[in-house]
Amino acid sequence: MSYTFDIGDDTIWGPANSVARIFIGTVKALSDEYRIPSGVGDDLMGMVEIDPIAFSGFVQRVLAERAMSLHLYKDMMLDGVLPILVAMADRGRLGIVGGTPEERAYLEEVRARRLPMLAPSE
Protein backbone atom coordinates (compact mmCIF):
# COMPACT_ATOMS: atom_id res chain seq x y z
CA MET A 1 0.00 0.00 0.00
CA SER A 2 1.03 3.55 -0.59
CA TYR A 3 -0.33 7.05 -0.50
CA THR A 4 -0.96 9.30 -3.45
CA PHE A 5 -0.34 13.03 -3.42
CA ASP A 6 -2.30 14.61 -6.27
CA ILE A 7 -2.62 17.97 -7.95
CA GLY A 8 -5.88 17.70 -9.83
CA ASP A 9 -5.76 14.53 -11.90
CA ASP A 10 -1.96 14.21 -11.67
CA THR A 11 -0.28 12.10 -9.00
CA ILE A 12 2.97 13.83 -8.09
CA TRP A 13 4.17 11.38 -5.44
CA GLY A 14 3.30 7.90 -4.23
CA PRO A 15 5.33 7.09 -1.09
CA ALA A 16 4.90 4.15 1.26
CA ASN A 17 2.40 4.61 4.09
CA SER A 18 4.95 5.22 6.85
CA VAL A 19 6.91 7.71 4.73
CA ALA A 20 3.71 9.58 3.86
CA ARG A 21 2.63 9.81 7.50
CA ILE A 22 6.04 11.16 8.58
CA PHE A 23 5.97 13.65 5.69
CA ILE A 24 2.43 14.85 6.53
CA GLY A 25 3.37 15.28 10.21
CA THR A 26 6.48 17.25 9.31
CA VAL A 27 4.56 19.48 6.90
CA LYS A 28 1.93 20.14 9.56
CA ALA A 29 4.61 21.09 12.10
CA LEU A 30 6.23 23.50 9.62
CA SER A 31 2.86 24.96 8.65
CA ASP A 32 2.11 25.60 12.33
CA GLU A 33 5.57 27.00 13.03
CA TYR A 34 5.56 29.43 10.09
CA ARG A 35 1.83 30.17 10.35
CA ILE A 36 1.24 29.52 6.66
CA PRO A 37 -1.09 26.99 5.05
CA SER A 38 0.82 24.10 3.50
CA GLY A 39 -1.60 23.29 0.74
CA VAL A 40 -1.37 19.63 1.74
CA GLY A 41 -4.95 18.43 2.15
CA ASP A 42 -6.39 15.95 4.59
CA ASP A 43 -5.53 12.27 4.39
CA LEU A 44 -8.55 10.68 2.74
CA MET A 45 -7.80 6.97 3.05
CA GLY A 46 -4.34 7.35 1.57
CA MET A 47 -5.20 10.04 -0.97
CA VAL A 48 -3.99 13.59 -0.37
CA GLU A 49 -4.97 16.50 -2.60
CA ILE A 50 -2.46 19.34 -2.96
CA ASP A 51 -3.66 22.93 -3.40
CA PRO A 52 -1.05 24.16 -5.89
CA ILE A 53 -1.25 27.84 -4.93
CA ALA A 54 -0.94 27.29 -1.17
CA PHE A 55 1.65 24.54 -1.64
CA SER A 56 3.81 26.75 -3.85
CA GLY A 57 3.76 29.53 -1.24
CA PHE A 58 4.56 27.03 1.49
CA VAL A 59 7.54 25.58 -0.38
CA GLN A 60 8.85 29.08 -1.10
CA ARG A 61 8.58 29.95 2.61
CA VAL A 62 10.38 26.81 3.77
CA LEU A 63 13.07 27.45 1.14
CA ALA A 64 13.51 31.02 2.41
CA GLU A 65 13.70 29.82 6.02
CA ARG A 66 16.36 27.26 5.10
CA ALA A 67 18.39 29.71 3.03
CA MET A 68 18.60 32.30 5.80
CA SER A 69 19.06 29.85 8.66
CA LEU A 70 22.24 29.90 10.70
CA HIS A 71 21.21 27.04 12.97
CA LEU A 72 22.83 23.65 12.35
CA TYR A 73 19.96 21.55 13.72
CA LYS A 74 17.26 23.58 11.99
CA ASP A 75 19.19 23.19 8.73
CA MET A 76 19.41 19.43 9.22
CA MET A 77 15.69 19.11 9.91
CA LEU A 78 14.67 21.27 6.95
CA ASP A 79 17.11 19.36 4.74
CA GLY A 80 15.12 16.23 5.55
CA VAL A 81 11.87 17.52 4.03
CA LEU A 82 12.70 20.46 1.75
CA PRO A 83 14.19 18.36 -1.08
CA ILE A 84 10.96 16.34 -1.16
CA LEU A 85 8.86 19.53 -1.20
CA VAL A 86 10.92 20.93 -4.08
CA ALA A 87 10.71 17.67 -6.04
CA MET A 88 6.94 17.54 -5.55
CA ALA A 89 6.56 21.16 -6.62
CA ASP A 90 8.75 20.56 -9.67
CA ARG A 91 6.78 17.47 -10.61
CA GLY A 92 3.60 19.56 -10.29
CA ARG A 93 5.18 22.28 -12.45
CA LEU A 94 4.65 24.92 -9.75
CA GLY A 95 7.61 27.12 -10.70
CA ILE A 96 9.58 27.30 -7.46
CA VAL A 97 12.38 29.85 -7.87
CA GLY A 98 15.09 31.22 -5.64
CA GLY A 99 14.79 34.87 -4.75
CA THR A 100 18.27 35.11 -3.25
CA PRO A 101 21.65 33.64 -4.22
CA GLU A 102 21.37 31.25 -1.24
CA GLU A 103 17.94 30.03 -2.32
CA ARG A 104 19.08 29.56 -5.93
CA ALA A 105 22.14 27.60 -4.78
CA TYR A 106 19.98 25.37 -2.58
CA LEU A 107 17.53 24.69 -5.41
CA GLU A 108 20.37 23.91 -7.80
CA GLU A 109 21.85 21.41 -5.33
CA VAL A 110 18.50 19.74 -4.64
CA ARG A 111 17.51 19.54 -8.30
CA ALA A 112 20.88 18.00 -9.21
CA ARG A 113 19.93 15.01 -7.02
CA ARG A 114 16.96 14.20 -9.28
CA LEU A 115 14.92 12.58 -6.56
CA PRO A 116 12.62 9.89 -7.94
CA MET A 117 9.02 10.85 -7.13
CA LEU A 118 7.36 7.76 -8.51
CA ALA A 119 3.62 7.46 -8.59
CA PRO A 120 2.15 4.01 -7.89
CA SER A 121 1.57 3.29 -11.59
CA GLU A 122 5.13 4.11 -12.64
DSSP file with accessible surface (Angstrom, degrees, kcal/mol):
  #  RESIDUE AA STRUCTURE BP1 BP2  ACC     N-H-->O    O-->H-N    N-H-->O    O-->H-N    TCO  KAPPA ALPHA  PHI   PSI    X-CA   Y-CA   Z-CA
    1    1 A M              0   0  199      0, 0.0    16,-0.8     0, 0.0     2,-0.3   0.000 360.0 360.0 360.0 149.8    0.0    0.0    0.0
    2    2 A S  B     -A   16   0A  43     14,-0.2    14,-0.2    15,-0.1     2,-0.2  -0.953 360.0-110.6-150.6 167.5    1.0    3.6   -0.6
    3    3 A Y        -     0   0   13     12,-2.6     2,-0.4    -2,-0.3    44,-0.2  -0.572  22.2-142.5 -90.1 163.3   -0.3    7.1   -0.5
    4    4 A T  E     -b   47   0B  26     42,-2.3    44,-2.9    -2,-0.2     2,-0.5  -0.997   4.9-161.0-127.5 135.2   -1.0    9.3   -3.5
    5    5 A F  E     -bC  48  13B   0      8,-2.5     7,-3.0    -2,-0.4     8,-1.2  -0.983  24.6-171.8-111.4 117.7   -0.3   13.0   -3.4
    6    6 A D  E     -bC  49  11B  24     42,-2.8    44,-3.5    -2,-0.5     2,-0.5  -0.882  31.0-162.6-120.0 145.2   -2.3   14.6   -6.3
    7    7 A I  E >  S- C   0  10B  24      3,-2.8     3,-2.3    -2,-0.4     2,-0.2  -0.980  79.3 -51.6-116.7 107.8   -2.6   18.0   -8.0
    8    8 A G  T 3  S-     0   0   43     -2,-0.5    42,-0.1    42,-0.3    43,-0.0  -0.405 123.7 -18.0  60.8-126.9   -5.9   17.7   -9.8
    9    9 A D  T 3  S+     0   0  166     -2,-0.2     2,-0.5    -3,-0.1    -1,-0.3   0.428 119.9  94.0 -88.9  -0.9   -5.8   14.5  -11.9
   10   10 A D  E <   -C    7   0B  86     -3,-2.3    -3,-2.8    82,-0.0     2,-0.6  -0.839  65.6-145.9-101.1 125.4   -2.0   14.2  -11.7
   11   11 A T  E     +C    6   0B  43     -2,-0.5    -5,-0.3    -5,-0.2   108,-0.1  -0.779  17.7 179.4 -84.9 121.9   -0.3   12.1   -9.0
   12   12 A I  E     +     0   0B   3     -7,-3.0     2,-0.3    -2,-0.6    -6,-0.2   0.600  65.8  13.1-100.5 -14.0    3.0   13.8   -8.1
   13   13 A W  E     -C    5   0B  22     -8,-1.2    -8,-2.5     2,-0.1    -1,-0.3  -0.951  48.4-173.4-160.7 143.6    4.2   11.4   -5.4
   14   14 A G        +     0   0   15    104,-1.4   -10,-0.2    -2,-0.3     3,-0.1  -0.514  24.7 169.6-136.6  68.0    3.3    7.9   -4.2
   15   15 A P        -     0   0   11      0, 0.0   -12,-2.6     0, 0.0    -2,-0.1  -0.286  42.0 -87.2 -77.4 165.8    5.3    7.1   -1.1
   16   16 A A  B  >  -A    2   0A  51    -14,-0.2     4,-2.7     1,-0.1   -14,-0.2  -0.246  46.6-102.7 -62.3 157.8    4.9    4.2    1.3
   17   17 A N  H  > S+     0   0   48    -16,-0.8     4,-2.4     1,-0.2     5,-0.2   0.892 119.7  46.7 -53.3 -50.1    2.4    4.6    4.1
   18   18 A S  H  > S+     0   0   65      1,-0.2     4,-2.1     2,-0.2    -1,-0.2   0.907 113.1  49.5 -65.4 -38.6    4.9    5.2    6.9
   19   19 A V  H  > S+     0   0   66      1,-0.2     4,-2.7     2,-0.2    -1,-0.2   0.928 111.2  50.1 -64.1 -44.1    6.9    7.7    4.7
   20   20 A A  H  X S+     0   0    0     -4,-2.7     4,-3.0     1,-0.2     5,-0.2   0.914 109.9  49.9 -61.6 -43.4    3.7    9.6    3.9
   21   21 A R  H  X S+     0   0  135     -4,-2.4     4,-2.3    -5,-0.2    -1,-0.2   0.909 112.0  47.3 -65.1 -40.9    2.6    9.8    7.5
   22   22 A I  H  X S+     0   0  117     -4,-2.1     4,-2.4     2,-0.2    -2,-0.2   0.935 113.6  49.4 -63.2 -44.5    6.0   11.2    8.6
   23   23 A F  H  X S+     0   0    7     -4,-2.7     4,-2.8     2,-0.2     5,-0.2   0.947 110.9  48.6 -59.8 -49.7    6.0   13.6    5.7
   24   24 A I  H  X S+     0   0   42     -4,-3.0     4,-2.5     1,-0.2    -1,-0.2   0.912 112.1  49.6 -60.7 -41.5    2.4   14.9    6.5
   25   25 A G  H  X S+     0   0   41     -4,-2.3     4,-2.3    -5,-0.2    -1,-0.2   0.912 112.0  47.9 -63.8 -40.6    3.4   15.3   10.2
   26   26 A T  H  X S+     0   0   53     -4,-2.4     4,-2.4     2,-0.2    -2,-0.2   0.925 111.5  49.9 -66.1 -43.9    6.5   17.3    9.3
   27   27 A V  H  X S+     0   0    2     -4,-2.8     4,-2.8     1,-0.2    -2,-0.2   0.919 110.4  50.8 -61.3 -42.7    4.6   19.5    6.9
   28   28 A K  H  X S+     0   0  122     -4,-2.5     4,-2.6    -5,-0.2     5,-0.2   0.928 109.6  50.3 -62.0 -42.9    1.9   20.1    9.6
   29   29 A A  H  X S+     0   0   57     -4,-2.3     4,-2.6     1,-0.2    -1,-0.2   0.918 113.2  45.6 -61.9 -42.7    4.6   21.1   12.1
   30   30 A L  H  X S+     0   0   20     -4,-2.4     4,-2.8     2,-0.2    -1,-0.2   0.898 111.1  52.8 -67.6 -40.1    6.2   23.5    9.6
   31   31 A S  H  X>S+     0   0   20     -4,-2.8     5,-1.6    -5,-0.2     4,-0.8   0.926 113.2  44.4 -60.3 -43.3    2.9   25.0    8.7
   32   32 A D  H  <5S+     0   0   94     -4,-2.6     3,-0.3    -5,-0.2    -2,-0.2   0.918 114.0  49.7 -66.0 -44.8    2.1   25.6   12.3
   33   33 A E  H  <5S+     0   0  128     -4,-2.6    -2,-0.2     1,-0.2    -1,-0.2   0.912 119.8  35.0 -62.3 -43.9    5.6   27.0   13.0
   34   34 A Y  H  <5S-     0   0   20     -4,-2.8    -1,-0.2     2,-0.2    -2,-0.2   0.449 102.9-129.8 -93.5  -1.3    5.6   29.4   10.1
   35   35 A R  T  <5 +     0   0  226     -4,-0.8    -3,-0.2    -3,-0.3    -4,-0.1   0.910  66.9 121.3  53.8  50.0    1.8   30.2   10.3
   36   36 A I      < -     0   0   40     -5,-1.6    -1,-0.2    -6,-0.2    -2,-0.2  -0.997  69.6-107.3-141.0 137.0    1.2   29.5    6.7
   37   37 A P        -     0   0   90      0, 0.0    21,-0.1     0, 0.0    -9,-0.0  -0.407  22.1-150.2 -64.3 141.7   -1.1   27.0    5.0
   38   38 A S        -     0   0   15      2,-0.2    20,-0.2    20,-0.1    21,-0.2   0.722  22.3-131.9 -84.7 -23.7    0.8   24.1    3.5
   39   39 A G        +     0   0   12      1,-0.3    12,-3.0    15,-0.1     2,-0.7   0.431  66.9 128.6  81.8  -2.2   -1.6   23.3    0.7
   40   40 A V  B     -E   50   0C  21     10,-0.2    -1,-0.3    14,-0.1    10,-0.2  -0.806  51.7-145.1 -89.4 115.0   -1.4   19.6    1.7
   41   41 A G        -     0   0   30      8,-2.5    -1,-0.1    -2,-0.7     2,-0.0   0.019  28.6 -67.9 -72.5-177.3   -4.9   18.4    2.2
   42   42 A D        -     0   0  135      1,-0.1     2,-0.8     6,-0.1     7,-0.5  -0.327  52.5-101.9 -70.2 153.1   -6.4   15.9    4.6
   43   43 A D        -     0   0   73      5,-0.1     2,-0.8    -3,-0.1     5,-0.2  -0.673  37.3-172.2 -76.9 110.3   -5.5   12.3    4.4
   44   44 A L  B >  S-D   47   0B 113      3,-2.6     3,-0.9    -2,-0.8    -1,-0.1  -0.775  71.2 -51.2-108.8  81.9   -8.6   10.7    2.7
   45   45 A M  T 3  S-     0   0  186     -2,-0.8    -1,-0.1     1,-0.3     3,-0.1   0.902 119.9 -36.2  54.0  47.5   -7.8    7.0    3.1
   46   46 A G  T 3  S+     0   0   12      1,-0.2   -42,-2.3   -43,-0.1     2,-0.5   0.487 118.3 107.5  88.7   4.0   -4.3    7.3    1.6
   47   47 A M  E <   -bD   4  44B 110     -3,-0.9    -3,-2.6   -44,-0.2     2,-0.5  -0.967  44.6-174.6-117.5 127.7   -5.2   10.0   -1.0
   48   48 A V  E     -b    5   0B   1    -44,-2.9   -42,-2.8    -2,-0.5     2,-0.4  -0.982  12.6-149.6-126.1 122.0   -4.0   13.6   -0.4
   49   49 A E  E     -b    6   0B  88     -7,-0.5    -8,-2.5    -2,-0.5     2,-0.5  -0.756  11.7-146.6 -91.2 135.4   -5.0   16.5   -2.6
   50   50 A I  B     -E   40   0C   1    -44,-3.5   -42,-0.3    -2,-0.4   -10,-0.2  -0.888   6.9-142.0-103.5 127.9   -2.5   19.3   -3.0
   51   51 A D     >  -     0   0   82    -12,-3.0     4,-3.0    -2,-0.5     5,-0.3  -0.804  16.8-153.6 -83.3 110.4   -3.7   22.9   -3.4
   52   52 A P  H  > S+     0   0   48      0, 0.0     4,-2.2     0, 0.0     5,-0.2   0.851  87.6  49.0 -62.3 -34.0   -1.1   24.2   -5.9
   53   53 A I  H  > S+     0   0  145      2,-0.2     4,-2.0     1,-0.2     5,-0.2   0.964 117.1  39.5 -70.7 -50.5   -1.2   27.8   -4.9
   54   54 A A  H  > S+     0   0   23      1,-0.2     4,-2.4     2,-0.2    -1,-0.2   0.916 116.4  52.1 -64.6 -41.5   -0.9   27.3   -1.2
   55   55 A F  H  X S+     0   0    0     -4,-3.0     4,-2.9   -16,-0.2     5,-0.2   0.920 107.6  51.7 -62.8 -42.8    1.7   24.5   -1.6
   56   56 A S  H  X S+     0   0   29     -4,-2.2     4,-2.5    -5,-0.3    -1,-0.2   0.935 111.6  46.8 -59.5 -45.8    3.8   26.8   -3.9
   57   57 A G  H  X S+     0   0   32     -4,-2.0     4,-2.1     1,-0.2    -1,-0.2   0.896 112.3  51.2 -63.3 -38.4    3.8   29.5   -1.2
   58   58 A F  H  X S+     0   0    0     -4,-2.4     4,-2.6     2,-0.2     5,-0.2   0.938 110.1  47.7 -64.4 -47.9    4.6   27.0    1.5
   59   59 A V  H  X S+     0   0    0     -4,-2.9     4,-2.8     1,-0.2     5,-0.2   0.929 111.2  51.7 -61.3 -42.6    7.5   25.6   -0.4
   60   60 A Q  H  X S+     0   0   51     -4,-2.5     4,-2.4    -5,-0.2    -1,-0.2   0.908 110.8  48.8 -60.5 -40.5    8.8   29.1   -1.1
   61   61 A R  H  X S+     0   0   90     -4,-2.1     4,-2.6     2,-0.2    -2,-0.2   0.923 111.7  47.1 -66.6 -45.2    8.6   30.0    2.6
   62   62 A V  H  X S+     0   0    0     -4,-2.6     4,-2.5     2,-0.2     5,-0.2   0.920 112.2  51.9 -63.9 -39.6   10.4   26.8    3.8
   63   63 A L  H  X S+     0   0    0     -4,-2.8     4,-2.7    -5,-0.2    -2,-0.2   0.933 110.5  47.9 -60.0 -45.6   13.1   27.5    1.1
   64   64 A A  H  X S+     0   0   26     -4,-2.4     4,-1.9     1,-0.2    -2,-0.2   0.915 111.0  51.0 -63.2 -41.9   13.5   31.0    2.4
   65   65 A E  H  X S+     0   0   20     -4,-2.6     4,-0.7     1,-0.2    -1,-0.2   0.911 113.0  45.8 -61.4 -42.6   13.7   29.8    6.0
   66   66 A R  H >< S+     0   0   47     -4,-2.5     3,-0.7     1,-0.2    -2,-0.2   0.917 110.7  52.8 -67.2 -42.0   16.4   27.3    5.1
   67   67 A A  H 3< S+     0   0   22     -4,-2.7    -1,-0.2     1,-0.2    -2,-0.2   0.842 115.8  38.9 -65.9 -32.0   18.4   29.7    3.0
   68   68 A M  H 3< S+     0   0  125     -4,-1.9    -1,-0.2    -5,-0.2    -2,-0.2   0.476  90.8 117.0 -98.8   0.8   18.6   32.3    5.8
   69   69 A S    <<  -     0   0   14     -4,-0.7    -3,-0.0    -3,-0.7    -4,-0.0  -0.393  36.9-179.7 -71.7 142.0   19.1   29.9    8.7
   70   70 A L        +     0   0  175     -2,-0.1     2,-0.6     5,-0.0    -1,-0.1   0.098  53.6 104.3-120.6  17.9   22.2   29.9   10.7
   71   71 A H     >  -     0   0  106      1,-0.2     4,-2.8     2,-0.0     5,-0.2  -0.895  59.7-152.5-110.4 117.8   21.2   27.0   13.0
   72   72 A L  H  > S+     0   0  108     -2,-0.6     4,-2.3     1,-0.2    -1,-0.2   0.900  95.4  44.1 -53.6 -48.1   22.8   23.7   12.4
   73   73 A Y  H  > S+     0   0  145      2,-0.2     4,-2.3     1,-0.2    -1,-0.2   0.887 113.0  50.7 -72.3 -37.5   20.0   21.6   13.7
   74   74 A K  H  > S+     0   0   62      2,-0.2     4,-2.9     1,-0.2     5,-0.3   0.938 110.6  51.1 -61.9 -44.6   17.3   23.6   12.0
   75   75 A D  H  X S+     0   0   27     -4,-2.8     4,-2.6     1,-0.2    -2,-0.2   0.926 109.8  49.6 -57.1 -46.4   19.2   23.2    8.7
   76   76 A M  H  X S+     0   0  108     -4,-2.3     4,-0.7    -5,-0.2    -1,-0.2   0.911 112.5  46.9 -62.3 -41.6   19.4   19.4    9.2
   77   77 A M  H >X S+     0   0  135     -4,-2.3     3,-0.9     1,-0.2     4,-0.8   0.936 114.2  46.0 -68.0 -44.6   15.7   19.1    9.9
   78   78 A L  H >X S+     0   0    6     -4,-2.9     4,-3.3     1,-0.3     3,-0.8   0.875 106.4  60.5 -65.8 -33.6   14.7   21.3    7.0
   79   79 A D  H 3< S+     0   0   51     -4,-2.6    -1,-0.3    -5,-0.3    -2,-0.2   0.715  98.0  61.0 -65.7 -18.6   17.1   19.4    4.7
   80   80 A G  H << S+     0   0   54     -3,-0.9    -1,-0.2    -4,-0.7    -2,-0.2   0.822 121.7  17.6 -75.5 -30.3   15.1   16.2    5.5
   81   81 A V  H <X S+     0   0    6     -3,-0.8     4,-2.3    -4,-0.8     3,-0.4   0.729 108.5  74.1-114.0 -30.1   11.9   17.5    4.0
   82   82 A L  H  X S+     0   0    0     -4,-3.3     4,-2.8     1,-0.2     5,-0.2   0.893  93.7  54.5 -61.2 -41.2   12.7   20.5    1.7
   83   83 A P  H  > S+     0   0    5      0, 0.0     4,-2.4     0, 0.0    -1,-0.2   0.904 110.4  48.3 -59.1 -35.5   14.2   18.4   -1.1
   84   84 A I  H  > S+     0   0   41     -3,-0.4     4,-2.7     2,-0.2     5,-0.2   0.930 110.8  50.4 -68.4 -43.5   11.0   16.3   -1.2
   85   85 A L  H  X S+     0   0    0     -4,-2.3     4,-2.6     2,-0.2    -1,-0.2   0.924 112.4  47.0 -58.5 -45.2    8.9   19.5   -1.2
   86   86 A V  H  X S+     0   0    0     -4,-2.8     4,-3.0     2,-0.2     5,-0.2   0.931 112.0  49.7 -64.3 -44.7   10.9   20.9   -4.1
   87   87 A A  H  X S+     0   0   15     -4,-2.4     4,-2.7    -5,-0.2    -2,-0.2   0.905 112.3  48.2 -62.2 -41.2   10.7   17.7   -6.0
   88   88 A M  H  X S+     0   0    0     -4,-2.7     4,-2.0     2,-0.2    -1,-0.2   0.931 112.8  47.8 -63.3 -45.4    6.9   17.5   -5.5
   89   89 A A  H  <>S+     0   0    0     -4,-2.6     5,-2.5    -5,-0.2     6,-0.3   0.906 112.8  48.8 -63.2 -40.3    6.6   21.2   -6.6
   90   90 A D  H ><5S+     0   0   58     -4,-3.0     3,-1.6     1,-0.2    -1,-0.2   0.924 110.1  50.8 -64.9 -43.5    8.7   20.6   -9.7
   91   91 A R  H 3<5S+     0   0   74     -4,-2.7    -1,-0.2     1,-0.3    -2,-0.2   0.855 111.5  48.8 -62.6 -33.5    6.8   17.5  -10.6
   92   92 A G  T 3<5S-     0   0   12     -4,-2.0    -1,-0.3    -5,-0.2    -2,-0.2   0.376 112.6-123.6 -84.6   3.6    3.6   19.6  -10.3
   93   93 A R  T < 5 +     0   0  184     -3,-1.6    -3,-0.2    -5,-0.1    -2,-0.1   0.911  58.2 151.3  54.7  50.2    5.2   22.3  -12.4
   94   94 A L      < -     0   0   35     -5,-2.5    -4,-0.1    -6,-0.1    -1,-0.1   0.457  53.9-123.9 -93.8  -3.9    4.6   24.9   -9.8
   95   95 A G        -     0   0   56     -6,-0.3     2,-0.3     1,-0.2    -5,-0.1   0.893  32.2-171.9  70.2  45.1    7.6   27.1  -10.7
   96   96 A I        +     0   0    3    -10,-0.2     2,-0.3    11,-0.0    -1,-0.2  -0.552  11.8 178.5 -71.1 127.8    9.6   27.3   -7.5
   97   97 A V        -     0   0   94     -2,-0.3     2,-0.5    10,-0.0     7,-0.1  -0.938  30.3-113.9-131.4 154.9   12.4   29.9   -7.9
   98   98 A G        -     0   0   11     -2,-0.3   -38,-0.0     1,-0.1     6,-0.0  -0.768  17.7-168.9 -89.7 129.9   15.1   31.2   -5.6
   99   99 A G  S    S+     0   0   59     -2,-0.5    -1,-0.1     5,-0.0     3,-0.0   0.581  74.4  39.5 -91.3 -13.3   14.8   34.9   -4.8
  100  100 A T  S  > S-     0   0   46      1,-0.1     4,-2.6     0, 0.0     5,-0.2  -0.886  90.6-107.7-129.2 163.3   18.3   35.1   -3.2
  101  101 A P  H  > S+     0   0   84      0, 0.0     4,-2.4     0, 0.0     5,-0.2   0.892 121.3  52.9 -57.7 -37.1   21.6   33.6   -4.2
  102  102 A E  H  > S+     0   0  113      2,-0.2     4,-2.2     1,-0.2     5,-0.1   0.908 110.0  46.8 -65.7 -42.1   21.4   31.3   -1.2
  103  103 A E  H  > S+     0   0   21      2,-0.2     4,-2.6     1,-0.2    -1,-0.2   0.915 112.5  49.7 -65.7 -43.4   17.9   30.0   -2.3
  104  104 A R  H  X S+     0   0  125     -4,-2.6     4,-2.5     1,-0.2    -2,-0.2   0.912 111.0  49.8 -63.2 -40.3   19.1   29.6   -5.9
  105  105 A A  H  X S+     0   0   56     -4,-2.4     4,-2.3    -5,-0.2    -1,-0.2   0.914 111.0  49.6 -64.6 -40.9   22.1   27.6   -4.8
  106  106 A Y  H  X S+     0   0   14     -4,-2.2     4,-2.7     1,-0.2     5,-0.2   0.942 111.8  47.9 -63.8 -46.6   20.0   25.4   -2.6
  107  107 A L  H  X S+     0   0    4     -4,-2.6     4,-3.0     1,-0.2     5,-0.2   0.907 110.5  52.1 -61.2 -41.4   17.5   24.7   -5.4
  108  108 A E  H  X S+     0   0  147     -4,-2.5     4,-1.7    -5,-0.2    -1,-0.2   0.932 111.6  46.7 -61.2 -43.7   20.4   23.9   -7.8
  109  109 A E  H  X S+     0   0  108     -4,-2.3     4,-0.7     2,-0.2    -2,-0.2   0.931 115.1  45.6 -64.0 -45.5   21.9   21.4   -5.3
  110  110 A V  H >X S+     0   0    5     -4,-2.7     3,-1.0     1,-0.2     4,-0.5   0.926 112.6  49.8 -65.4 -45.3   18.5   19.7   -4.6
  111  111 A R  H >< S+     0   0   88     -4,-3.0     3,-1.0     1,-0.3    -1,-0.2   0.812 101.4  63.5 -67.0 -27.7   17.5   19.5   -8.3
  112  112 A A  H 3< S+     0   0   74     -4,-1.7    -1,-0.3     1,-0.2    -2,-0.2   0.774  94.6  62.5 -66.1 -24.2   20.9   18.0   -9.2
  113  113 A R  H << S-     0   0  117     -3,-1.0    -1,-0.2    -4,-0.7    -2,-0.2   0.747  91.0-152.3 -70.2 -26.9   19.9   15.0   -7.0
  114  114 A R    <<  -     0   0  213     -3,-1.0    -3,-0.1    -4,-0.5    -2,-0.1   0.942  13.2-150.3  50.2  60.4   17.0   14.2   -9.3
  115  115 A L        -     0   0   64     -5,-0.4     2,-0.4   -32,-0.1    -1,-0.2  -0.361  13.9-119.8 -59.6 130.2   14.9   12.6   -6.6
  116  116 A P        -     0   0   99      0, 0.0     2,-0.2     0, 0.0    -1,-0.1  -0.600  29.0-176.3 -73.1 126.7   12.6    9.9   -7.9
  117  117 A M        -     0   0   13     -2,-0.4     2,-0.1   -30,-0.1    -2,-0.0  -0.519  17.2-175.5-119.2  60.7    9.0   10.8   -7.1
  118  118 A L        -     0   0  100     -2,-0.2  -104,-1.4  -105,-0.1  -106,-0.1  -0.353  17.8-143.0 -68.9 135.5    7.4    7.8   -8.5
  119  119 A A    >   -     0   0    7   -106,-0.2     3,-2.1  -108,-0.1  -105,-0.1  -0.559  35.3-100.7 -85.5 159.2    3.6    7.5   -8.6
  120  120 A P  T 3  S+     0   0   73      0, 0.0    -1,-0.1     0, 0.0    -2,-0.1   0.808 121.4  52.1 -54.1 -30.8    2.2    4.0   -7.9
  121  121 A S  T 3         0   0  116      0, 0.0    -3,-0.0     0, 0.0     0, 0.0   0.515 360.0 360.0 -85.2  -4.4    1.6    3.3  -11.6
  122  122 A E    <         0   0  122     -3,-2.1    -4,-0.0     0, 0.0     0, 0.0  -0.563 360.0 360.0 -92.4 360.0    5.1    4.1  -12.6
